[in-house]
Amino acid sequence: MALLARARVVDFEMRGGRRGILGLKWSTAKKVFPLTFFWMLYVQSGVIAFRHLTVPMFSALRRSTRLVTVLGEYVAFGKVTPFASLAAILVMVAGSAVAGATDPSFNATEYAWVGVCVLSGGRL
């Protein structure tokens, strides 16, 4: 709701010809929208997933975000992650997979929400 309220204020400022405190323009708003969208998705999916998972399990699974970030940096910018860092990330992801596979209270819906959290967090 707060995001929508702020969007209305920005819209009013832009239509009124006033630039407001931030000096926002529609071109800037269009560029910032994906970041805002993925941040809200990250927060909401994290809250939903955290409601059903234990803290250690949520933390272990969310560590997979680093792998998504590394892959995104490689695809988008051609950045190559040093081998030591990549190995550490892969060990964390493997540990998350083991923790998830041995979770006695496994629920696919909960893990799907963590997956949404990981994918949206990796885009930030």
RAQUI-V383948 format. One line per field, one symbol per residue. ss: DSSP state (~ for helix, > for strand, _ for the rest). psi: psi as a letter, one per 40 degrees, with the letter a starting at -180 (. if undefined). Layout:
ss: ???
psi: ???
This chain:
ss: _~~~~~~~~~~~~~~__________~~~~~~~~~~~~~~~~~~~~~~~~~~~__~~~~~~~~__~~~~~~~~~~~~~_____~~~~~~~~~~~~~~~~~~~______~~~~~~~~~~~~~~~__
psi: dddddddddddddddeeieadefiiddddddddddddddddddddddddddeiidddddddeeeddddddddddddeehhhidddddddddddddddddddehdfhhddddddddddddddde.
